[in-house]
Amino acid sequence: CDDIDECATNTSKCQQICTNTIGYFLCSCNTGFKSNRTNSLLCDDIDECAINTSNCQQNCTNTIGSFLCSCYRGFNINVTNSSLCDDIDECATNTSNCQQ
């Protein structure tokens, strides 16, 4: 008997990743997704914000397959770690409208 590669012939119906095995195939999902509980051919988005895996210091916005961190007013995203926020020194940048 010869193995039929369901992935190569597009008969697997895997939504994202198909891995051929002898006599069958396996479906898996890209980073940021998980297998659907009722249909293993499908992948569901992981809400990293809801399950607190984003590590965003202030704000987290879920996106399809990922997430975005943002900061409150008066803060900027850290240039080396986009999960962190740095305080803006309004006095040093002359944006505080202070007289002195």
ChimeraX attribute file (.defattr): number of C-alpha atoms within 10 A of each C-alpha:
attribute: neighborCount
match mode: 1-to-1
recipient: residues
	/A:1	4
	/A:2	6
	/A:3	10
	/A:4	15
	/A:5	18
	/A:6	19
	/A:7	19
	/A:8	11
	/A:9	9
	/A:10	10
	/A:11	11
	/A:12	19
	/A:13	14
	/A:14	20
	/A:15	16
	/A:16	14
	/A:17	16
	/A:18	20
	/A:19	15
	/A:20	16
	/A:21	13
	/A:22	9
	/A:23	11
	/A:24	13
	/A:25	16
	/A:26	15
	/A:27	19
	/A:28	19
	/A:29	20
	/A:30	14
	/A:31	10
	/A:32	16
	/A:33	19
	/A:34	16
	/A:35	19
	/A:36	14
	/A:37	10
	/A:38	7
	/A:39	8
	/A:40	15
	/A:41	19
	/A:42	19
	/A:43	21
	/A:44	16
	/A:45	18
	/A:46	20
	/A:47	19
	/A:48	21
	/A:49	19
	/A:50	11
	/A:51	8
	/A:52	10
	/A:53	11
	/A:54	19
	/A:55	14
	/A:56	21
	/A:57	16
	/A:58	14
	/A:59	16
	/A:60	19
	/A:61	15
	/A:62	16
	/A:63	14
	/A:64	11
	/A:65	15
	/A:66	16
	/A:67	17
	/A:68	15
	/A:69	19
	/A:70	19
	/A:71	20
	/A:72	13
	/A:73	8
	/A:74	11
	/A:75	16
	/A:76	15
	/A:77	18
	/A:78	14
	/A:79	10
	/A:80	7
	/A:81	9
	/A:82	16
	/A:83	19
	/A:84	19
	/A:85	21
	/A:86	14
	/A:87	13
	/A:88	13
	/A:89	12
	/A:90	13
	/A:91	12
	/A:92	8
	/A:93	8
	/A:94	10
	/A:95	10
	/A:96	11
	/A:97	8
	/A:98	8
	/A:99	6
	/A:100	5
